[in-house]
Every structure is written in structure tokens, then in C-alpha cells.
Amino acid sequence: MNVHVSYRLHKAPSVEKDVQHQIEKLQKRLQVFRPDLVHLKGMVEEVSPREGTAVSLNLRLQSGQMAVQKTAPNATSAVKAAFEDLLQQLNKHKEILRASHKWQRGRRGN
């Protein structure tokens, strides 16, 4: 999996540790996909002292693309919320791929 995360805030070891932990959780669910075709791009930035931290993630697979944007008062909760949303989208995407054999296909001659 190709991972590129950029930080536009004061780089704290706790935020990097949280991001790495969430990426490891994500990799467990991405084992069925070819690793060279999986791309994760992320940005962690401080929007303003009032709004807090914004996290945007973009996961590109060979079968689709998922994007998430979350804002929270602190960086840790923003990272956690963004990765949770991305995991939900990924699980839904995998369910759709698994059930594709159940779809009705048009028959010729009708």
C-alpha cells in the first residue's frame, strides 16, 4: 500500500502515532486487494483555533475510490473520526463486491 500523509500543523508524536495505528488497522482490511494498486493520501491540518483540526483522507483502489473529510476540536479525535468513516465506507464497498454474483443480468433473446 502506498501511503502519503502530510501535516500542516505542529507535528506531534502522538498524532503521528495515532495515524500509524489507524493505517495498520486499515491494512488488515485491505489484504484482499493488490498492495501495489492501493493508495492512501491524507492531510492533517489545523484550520483555526476555533474550529480545530481537519483531516482529509483519500483511498484509491482498483475497484473504486473513497474520500473522507472530518473536523474536530483536537487532532486525535479528528484522525479517529476520519479513519472510522473510511473503514465504514471500505466495509460497504467490500460487501458490494462480494455480492456482485447475486446481481441479475440481462438475458439475450428477451
DSSP file (Angstrom, degrees, kcal/mol; ACC not computed):
  #  RESIDUE AA STRUCTURE BP1 BP2  ACC     N-H-->O    O-->H-N    N-H-->O    O-->H-N    TCO  KAPPA ALPHA  PHI   PSI    X-CA   Y-CA   Z-CA
    1    1 A M              0   0    0      0, 0.0     2,-0.6     0, 0.0    38,-0.2   0.000 360.0 360.0 360.0 132.5    0.0    0.0    0.0
    2    2 A N  E     -a   39   0A   0     36,-2.8    38,-3.1    33,-0.3     2,-0.4  -0.816 360.0-172.2 -90.8 122.4    1.3    3.4   -0.9
    3    3 A V  E     +a   40   0A   0     -2,-0.6     2,-0.4    36,-0.2    38,-0.2  -0.957  14.4 172.8-121.7 131.9    0.8    5.9    1.9
    4    4 A H  E     +a   41   0A   0     36,-2.5    38,-2.7    -2,-0.4     2,-0.5  -0.909   6.0 172.4-138.8 110.3    1.4    9.6    1.8
    5    5 A V  E     -a   42   0A   0     -2,-0.4     2,-0.4    36,-0.2    38,-0.2  -0.975  10.3-166.2-119.8 126.4    0.3   11.7    4.8
    6    6 A S  E     -a   43   0A   0     36,-2.4    38,-2.5    -2,-0.5     2,-0.5  -0.887   7.6-147.9-114.0 147.2    1.2   15.4    5.1
    7    7 A Y  E     -a   44   0A   0     -2,-0.4    38,-0.2    36,-0.2     4,-0.1  -0.940  16.5-179.1-117.1 128.9    0.9   17.5    8.2
    8    8 A R  E     +a   45   0A   0     36,-3.7    38,-1.7    -2,-0.5     2,-0.3  -0.415  66.3  62.5-120.5  54.2    0.1   21.2    8.2
    9    9 A L  S    S-     0   0    0     36,-0.2     2,-0.5    35,-0.1    -2,-0.1  -0.928 106.9 -54.8-157.7 176.2    0.2   21.7   12.0
   10   10 A H        -     0   0    0     -2,-0.3     2,-0.5     1,-0.1    -2,-0.1  -0.500  65.4-120.3 -63.7 117.3    2.8   21.4   14.7
   11   11 A K        -     0   0    0     -2,-0.5    -1,-0.1    -4,-0.1     3,-0.0  -0.462  36.1-174.6 -70.4 113.7    4.0   17.9   14.3
   12   12 A A     >  -     0   0    0     -2,-0.5     4,-1.9     1,-0.1     3,-0.4  -0.887  29.3-135.1-109.3 138.4    3.3   16.0   17.5
   13   13 A P  H  > S+     0   0    0      0, 0.0     4,-2.3     0, 0.0     5,-0.2   0.828 105.2  59.0 -60.8 -30.5    4.5   12.4   18.0
   14   14 A S  H  > S+     0   0    0      2,-0.2     4,-2.1     1,-0.2     5,-0.1   0.888 105.4  48.1 -67.9 -36.6    1.1   11.5   19.4
   15   15 A V  H  > S+     0   0    0     -3,-0.4     4,-2.4     2,-0.2    -1,-0.2   0.924 112.6  48.2 -68.4 -44.0   -0.7   12.5   16.2
   16   16 A E  H  X S+     0   0    0     -4,-1.9     4,-2.5     1,-0.2    -2,-0.2   0.890 111.2  51.4 -62.6 -38.3    1.7   10.5   14.1
   17   17 A K  H  X S+     0   0    0     -4,-2.3     4,-2.2     2,-0.2    -1,-0.2   0.907 109.9  49.2 -65.2 -41.8    1.3    7.5   16.4
   18   18 A D  H  X S+     0   0    0     -4,-2.1     4,-2.3     2,-0.2    -2,-0.2   0.909 111.3  49.4 -62.9 -42.7   -2.5    7.7   16.0
   19   19 A V  H  X S+     0   0    0     -4,-2.4     4,-2.3     1,-0.2    -2,-0.2   0.929 111.6  48.5 -63.3 -45.1   -2.2    7.9   12.3
   20   20 A Q  H  X S+     0   0    0     -4,-2.5     4,-2.1     1,-0.2    -1,-0.2   0.888 110.8  51.3 -63.3 -39.0    0.1    4.9   12.1
   21   21 A H  H  X S+     0   0    0     -4,-2.2     4,-1.8     1,-0.2    -1,-0.2   0.918 111.3  47.1 -63.4 -43.4   -2.1    2.9   14.3
   22   22 A Q  H  X S+     0   0    0     -4,-2.3     4,-2.1     1,-0.2    -2,-0.2   0.869 109.6  54.0 -67.6 -36.0   -5.2    3.7   12.2
   23   23 A I  H  X S+     0   0    0     -4,-2.3     4,-2.5     2,-0.2    -1,-0.2   0.899 106.7  52.1 -64.9 -39.7   -3.2    2.8    9.0
   24   24 A E  H  X S+     0   0    0     -4,-2.1     4,-1.3     2,-0.2    -1,-0.2   0.906 109.4  49.4 -62.3 -41.2   -2.3   -0.6   10.5
   25   25 A K  H  X S+     0   0    0     -4,-1.8     4,-0.8     1,-0.2    -1,-0.2   0.893 111.9  49.3 -63.0 -39.1   -6.0   -1.2   11.2
   26   26 A L  H >X S+     0   0    0     -4,-2.1     4,-0.7     1,-0.2     3,-0.7   0.882 104.7  57.8 -67.8 -38.8   -6.8   -0.2    7.6
   27   27 A Q  H >< S+     0   0    0     -4,-2.5     3,-0.6     1,-0.2    -1,-0.2   0.835  98.3  60.8 -62.9 -32.4   -4.2   -2.5    6.1
   28   28 A K  H >< S+     0   0    0     -4,-1.3     3,-0.6     1,-0.2    -1,-0.2   0.859 108.3  43.9 -62.2 -34.1   -5.7   -5.5    7.8
   29   29 A R  H << S+     0   0    0     -4,-0.8     3,-0.3    -3,-0.7    -1,-0.2   0.573 108.8  58.7 -86.9  -9.2   -8.9   -4.9    5.9
   30   30 A L  T X< S+     0   0    0     -4,-0.7     3,-1.3    -3,-0.6    -1,-0.2   0.243  70.3 104.6-102.6  12.7   -7.1   -4.2    2.6
   31   31 A Q  T <  S+     0   0    0     -3,-0.6    -1,-0.2     1,-0.3    -2,-0.1   0.753  73.2  61.6 -66.9 -23.2   -5.3   -7.6    2.4
   32   32 A V  T 3  S+     0   0    0     -3,-0.3    -1,-0.3     2,-0.1     2,-0.2   0.654  95.0  75.6 -78.2 -14.2   -7.7   -8.8   -0.4
   33   33 A F  S <  S-     0   0    0     -3,-1.3     5,-0.1     1,-0.1    -3,-0.0  -0.661  98.7 -95.6 -96.9 153.7   -6.6   -6.0   -2.7
   34   34 A R    >   -     0   0    0     -2,-0.2     3,-1.6     1,-0.2     4,-0.2  -0.530  32.8-140.7 -66.8 124.6   -3.3   -5.9   -4.6
   35   35 A P  G >  S+     0   0    0      0, 0.0     3,-0.9     0, 0.0   -33,-0.3   0.780  97.5  58.2 -63.7 -27.9   -0.9   -3.8   -2.5
   36   36 A D  G 3  S+     0   0    0      1,-0.2    -2,-0.1   -35,-0.1   -34,-0.0   0.654 106.4  50.1 -76.5 -12.5    0.7   -2.0   -5.4
   37   37 A L  G <  S+     0   0    0     -3,-1.6     2,-0.6     2,-0.0    -1,-0.2   0.302  89.8  93.8-105.5   8.1   -2.8   -0.7   -6.5
   38   38 A V    <   +     0   0    0     -3,-0.9   -36,-2.8    -4,-0.2     2,-0.4  -0.901  51.8 180.0-105.0 123.2   -3.8    0.7   -3.1
   39   39 A H  E     -aB   2  60A   0     21,-2.3    21,-3.1    -2,-0.6     2,-0.5  -0.986   9.1-172.0-126.8 129.0   -3.1    4.4   -2.5
   40   40 A L  E     -aB   3  59A   0    -38,-3.1   -36,-2.5    -2,-0.4     2,-0.4  -0.980   5.4-178.3-121.0 120.7   -3.9    6.3    0.7
   41   41 A K  E     +aB   4  58A   0     17,-2.6    17,-2.5    -2,-0.5     2,-0.3  -0.964   9.0 175.2-117.8 135.7   -3.4   10.1    0.7
   42   42 A G  E     -aB   5  57A   0    -38,-2.7   -36,-2.4    -2,-0.4     2,-0.4  -0.969  18.5-162.9-140.4 155.2   -4.1   12.1    3.8
   43   43 A M  E     -aB   6  56A   0     13,-2.3    13,-2.3    -2,-0.3     2,-0.5  -0.991   1.0-169.6-139.0 129.1   -3.8   15.6    5.1
   44   44 A V  E     +aB   7  55A   0    -38,-2.5   -36,-3.7    -2,-0.4     2,-0.3  -0.976  24.4 162.4-117.3 116.9   -3.9   16.7    8.7
   45   45 A E  E     -aB   8  54A   0      9,-2.7     9,-3.3    -2,-0.5     2,-0.7  -0.980  42.1-120.9-139.9 149.8   -4.1   20.5    9.1
   46   46 A E  E     - B   0  53A   0    -38,-1.7     7,-0.2    -2,-0.3    -2,-0.0  -0.800  25.1-174.0 -88.6 116.6   -5.1   23.0   11.7
   47   47 A V  E     -     0   0A   0      5,-1.9    -1,-0.2    -2,-0.7     6,-0.2   0.978  61.4 -40.7 -75.9 -59.7   -8.0   25.0   10.3
   48   48 A S  E  >  - B   0  52A   0      4,-1.0     4,-3.0     1,-0.1    -1,-0.3  -0.965  53.9-103.0-161.2 161.5   -8.3   27.6   13.1
   49   49 A P  T  4 S+     0   0    0      0, 0.0     4,-0.1     0, 0.0    -1,-0.1   0.831 122.0  48.6 -61.3 -28.6   -8.1   27.7   16.9
   50   50 A R  T  4 S+     0   0    0      1,-0.1    -3,-0.0     2,-0.1     0, 0.0   0.921 119.5  34.0 -76.7 -45.4  -11.9   27.9   17.0
   51   51 A E  T  4 S-     0   0    0      1,-0.2     2,-0.4     3,-0.0    -1,-0.1   0.795  97.7-153.7 -83.7 -29.5  -12.7   25.0   14.6
   52   52 A G  E  <  -B   48   0A   0     -4,-3.0    -5,-1.9    19,-0.1    -4,-1.0  -0.770  42.0 -10.1  99.7-137.5   -9.7   22.8   15.5
   53   53 A T  E     -BC  46  72A   0     19,-2.8    19,-2.4    -2,-0.4     2,-0.4  -0.842  52.2-154.5-111.7 139.5   -8.1   20.2   13.2
   54   54 A A  E     -BC  45  71A   0     -9,-3.3    -9,-2.7    -2,-0.4     2,-0.4  -0.924   7.1-168.0-113.2 138.5   -9.3   19.0    9.8
   55   55 A V  E     -BC  44  70A   0     15,-3.2    15,-2.8    -2,-0.4     2,-0.4  -0.992   3.1-174.5-125.4 128.5   -8.4   15.6    8.4
   56   56 A S  E     -BC  43  69A   0    -13,-2.3   -13,-2.3    -2,-0.4     2,-0.4  -0.989   4.5-174.3-124.5 134.9   -9.0   14.6    4.8
   57   57 A L  E     -BC  42  68A   0     11,-2.6    11,-2.5    -2,-0.4     2,-0.4  -0.955   9.8-169.5-128.1 144.4   -8.3   11.1    3.5
   58   58 A N  E     -BC  41  67A   0    -17,-2.5   -17,-2.6    -2,-0.4     2,-0.6  -0.961   4.5-170.0-135.7 116.3   -8.5    9.6    0.0
   59   59 A L  E     -BC  40  66A   0      7,-3.0     7,-2.8    -2,-0.4     2,-0.5  -0.936   5.4-166.9-110.1 120.0   -8.3    5.9   -0.5
   60   60 A R  E     +BC  39  65A   0    -21,-3.1   -21,-2.3    -2,-0.6     2,-0.2  -0.934  11.2 172.0-112.3 122.7   -7.9    4.7   -4.1
   61   61 A L  E >   - C   0  64A   0      3,-3.1     3,-0.6    -2,-0.5   -23,-0.1  -0.687  47.5-106.4-116.4 171.8   -8.4    1.1   -5.0
   62   62 A Q  T 3  S+     0   0    0     -2,-0.2     3,-0.1     1,-0.2   -24,-0.1   0.726 121.5  42.6 -71.4 -18.5   -8.6   -0.7   -8.4
   63   63 A S  T 3  S-     0   0    0      1,-0.2     2,-0.3     0, 0.0    -1,-0.2   0.373 127.2 -29.1-109.0   4.2  -12.3   -1.1   -7.9
   64   64 A G  E <   -C   61   0A   0     -3,-0.6    -3,-3.1     2,-0.0     2,-0.4  -0.968  54.2-106.9 167.0 178.8  -13.2    2.4   -6.5
   65   65 A Q  E     -C   60   0A   0     -2,-0.3     2,-0.4    -5,-0.2    -5,-0.2  -0.999  20.9-166.9-138.9 138.2  -12.3    5.5   -4.6
   66   66 A M  E     -C   59   0A   0     -7,-2.8    -7,-3.0    -2,-0.4     2,-0.3  -0.972   4.6-171.4-127.8 141.1  -13.3    6.7   -1.2
   67   67 A A  E     -C   58   0A   0     -2,-0.4     2,-0.3    -9,-0.2    -9,-0.2  -0.980   2.1-175.3-134.7 146.2  -12.9   10.1    0.4
   68   68 A V  E     -C   57   0A   0    -11,-2.5   -11,-2.6    -2,-0.3     2,-0.4  -0.997   7.3-174.4-140.7 140.9  -13.4   11.5    3.9
   69   69 A Q  E     +C   56   0A   0     -2,-0.3     2,-0.3   -13,-0.2   -13,-0.2  -0.975  14.8 170.1-135.9 124.3  -13.2   14.9    5.5
   70   70 A K  E     -C   55   0A   0    -15,-2.8   -15,-3.2    -2,-0.4     2,-0.4  -0.978  15.7-162.2-134.6 146.3  -13.6   15.4    9.2
   71   71 A T  E     +C   54   0A   0     -2,-0.3   -17,-0.2   -17,-0.2   -19,-0.1  -0.988  17.4 163.5-127.6 138.4  -13.1   18.3   11.6
   72   72 A A  E     -C   53   0A   0    -19,-2.4   -19,-2.8    -2,-0.4     6,-0.1  -0.959  49.5-104.0-148.1 162.7  -12.8   18.1   15.4
   73   73 A P  S    S+     0   0    0      0, 0.0     2,-0.3     0, 0.0   -19,-0.1   0.837 105.1  29.0 -61.2 -34.0  -11.5   20.3   18.2
   74   74 A N  S  > S-     0   0    0    -22,-0.1     4,-1.6   -21,-0.1     5,-0.1  -0.882  82.1-116.9-127.4 164.2   -8.3   18.3   18.6
   75   75 A A  H  > S+     0   0    0     -2,-0.3     4,-2.5     1,-0.2     5,-0.2   0.861 107.9  56.8 -66.7 -38.5   -6.1   16.3   16.2
   76   76 A T  H  > S+     0   0    0      1,-0.2     4,-2.2     2,-0.2    -1,-0.2   0.926 109.7  43.4 -62.5 -46.4   -6.6   12.9   17.8
   77   77 A S  H  > S+     0   0    0      1,-0.2     4,-2.3     2,-0.2    -1,-0.2   0.841 112.9  53.4 -70.8 -31.0  -10.3   12.9   17.6
   78   78 A A  H  X S+     0   0    0     -4,-1.6     4,-2.3     2,-0.2    -2,-0.2   0.916 110.3  47.0 -67.1 -42.7  -10.3   14.2   14.0
   79   79 A V  H  X S+     0   0    0     -4,-2.5     4,-2.4     2,-0.2     5,-0.2   0.930 113.7  48.1 -63.3 -45.6   -7.9   11.4   12.9
   80   80 A K  H  X S+     0   0    0     -4,-2.2     4,-2.1    -5,-0.2    -2,-0.2   0.916 112.7  47.6 -62.9 -43.9  -10.0    8.7   14.7
   81   81 A A  H  X S+     0   0    0     -4,-2.3     4,-2.1     2,-0.2    -1,-0.2   0.897 112.1  50.0 -65.4 -40.5  -13.3   10.0   13.2
   82   82 A A  H  X S+     0   0    0     -4,-2.3     4,-2.2     1,-0.2    -2,-0.2   0.929 112.8  45.3 -65.5 -45.2  -11.9   10.2    9.7
   83   83 A F  H  X S+     0   0    0     -4,-2.4     4,-2.4     2,-0.2    -1,-0.2   0.858 110.6  54.7 -69.2 -33.5  -10.5    6.7    9.8
   84   84 A E  H  X S+     0   0    0     -4,-2.1     4,-2.1    -5,-0.2    -1,-0.2   0.932 110.1  46.4 -61.2 -45.5  -13.7    5.3   11.3
   85   85 A D  H  X S+     0   0    0     -4,-2.1     4,-2.2     1,-0.2    -2,-0.2   0.899 112.1  50.8 -64.0 -40.7  -15.7    6.8    8.4
   86   86 A L  H  X S+     0   0    0     -4,-2.2     4,-2.4     1,-0.2    -1,-0.2   0.892 108.8  51.6 -65.0 -39.6  -13.2    5.5    5.9
   87   87 A L  H  X S+     0   0    0     -4,-2.4     4,-2.6     2,-0.2    -1,-0.2   0.888 108.7  51.2 -64.4 -38.9  -13.4    2.0    7.4
   88   88 A Q  H  X S+     0   0    0     -4,-2.1     4,-2.1     2,-0.2    -2,-0.2   0.925 111.4  47.3 -63.5 -43.7  -17.2    2.1    7.2
   89   89 A Q  H  X S+     0   0    0     -4,-2.2     4,-2.3     1,-0.2    -2,-0.2   0.904 112.3  50.3 -63.6 -40.3  -17.1    3.1    3.5
   90   90 A L  H  X S+     0   0    0     -4,-2.4     4,-2.5     2,-0.2    -2,-0.2   0.913 109.7  50.0 -65.0 -43.0  -14.5    0.3    2.8
   91   91 A N  H  X S+     0   0    0     -4,-2.6     4,-2.0     1,-0.2    -1,-0.2   0.904 111.8  48.2 -62.3 -41.0  -16.6   -2.3    4.5
   92   92 A K  H  X S+     0   0    0     -4,-2.1     4,-2.0     2,-0.2    -1,-0.2   0.901 111.3  51.0 -64.8 -40.9  -19.7   -1.3    2.5
   93   93 A H  H  X S+     0   0    0     -4,-2.3     4,-2.1     1,-0.2    -2,-0.2   0.908 109.9  49.4 -63.4 -43.2  -17.6   -1.3   -0.7
   94   94 A K  H  X S+     0   0    0     -4,-2.5     4,-2.3     1,-0.2    -1,-0.2   0.871 108.5  53.6 -66.0 -36.4  -16.3   -4.9    0.0
   95   95 A E  H  X S+     0   0    0     -4,-2.0     4,-1.9     2,-0.2    -1,-0.2   0.904 108.4  49.7 -63.4 -40.5  -19.9   -6.1    0.7
   96   96 A I  H  < S+     0   0    0     -4,-2.0     4,-0.2     1,-0.2    -2,-0.2   0.911 111.1  49.3 -64.3 -41.4  -21.0   -4.7   -2.7
   97   97 A L  H >< S+     0   0    0     -4,-2.1     3,-0.9     1,-0.2     4,-0.2   0.884 110.9  50.2 -65.7 -38.0  -18.0   -6.5   -4.3
   98   98 A R  H >< S+     0   0    0     -4,-2.3     3,-0.6     1,-0.2    -1,-0.2   0.862 111.5  47.5 -67.8 -35.5  -18.8   -9.8   -2.6
   99   99 A A  G >< S+     0   0    0     -4,-1.9     3,-1.6     1,-0.2     4,-0.4   0.322  79.4 102.8 -90.0   8.5  -22.5   -9.7   -3.6
  100  100 A S  G X  S+     0   0    0     -3,-0.9     3,-1.0     1,-0.3    -1,-0.2   0.792  73.1  62.5 -65.6 -25.5  -21.9   -8.9   -7.2
  101  101 A H  G <  S+     0   0    0     -3,-0.6    -1,-0.3     1,-0.2    -2,-0.1   0.669  97.0  59.9 -72.3 -14.2  -22.5  -12.5   -8.2
  102  102 A K  G <  S+     0   0    0     -3,-1.6    -1,-0.2     2,-0.1    -2,-0.2   0.568  79.5 110.9 -87.6 -10.1  -26.1  -12.2   -7.0
  103  103 A W  S <  S-     0   0    0     -3,-1.0     2,-0.3    -4,-0.4    -3,-0.0  -0.376  74.7-114.5 -68.3 142.4  -27.0   -9.4   -9.3
  104  104 A Q        -     0   0    0     -2,-0.1     2,-0.4     1,-0.0    -1,-0.1  -0.590  30.9-156.5 -75.5 133.3  -29.5  -10.2  -12.1
  105  105 A R        -     0   0    0     -2,-0.3     2,-0.1     1,-0.0    -1,-0.0  -0.862  23.2-103.3-111.2 148.2  -28.0  -10.0  -15.5
  106  106 A G        -     0   0    0     -2,-0.4     2,-0.4     1,-0.1    -1,-0.0  -0.387  34.0-135.5 -67.5 144.3  -29.9   -9.4  -18.7
  107  107 A R    >   -     0   0    0     -2,-0.1     3,-1.0     1,-0.0     2,-0.2  -0.793  16.7-117.1-103.6 145.0  -30.5  -12.4  -20.8
  108  108 A R  T 3  S+     0   0    0     -2,-0.4    -1,-0.0     1,-0.2     0, 0.0  -0.499  93.7  33.6 -77.7 146.5  -30.1  -12.4  -24.6
  109  109 A G  T 3         0   0    0     -2,-0.2    -1,-0.2     1,-0.0    -2,-0.0   0.353 360.0 360.0  95.4  -7.0  -33.1  -13.1  -26.7
  110  110 A N    <         0   0    0     -3,-1.0    -2,-0.1     0, 0.0    -4,-0.0   0.456 360.0 360.0 -93.7 360.0  -35.7  -11.4  -24.5
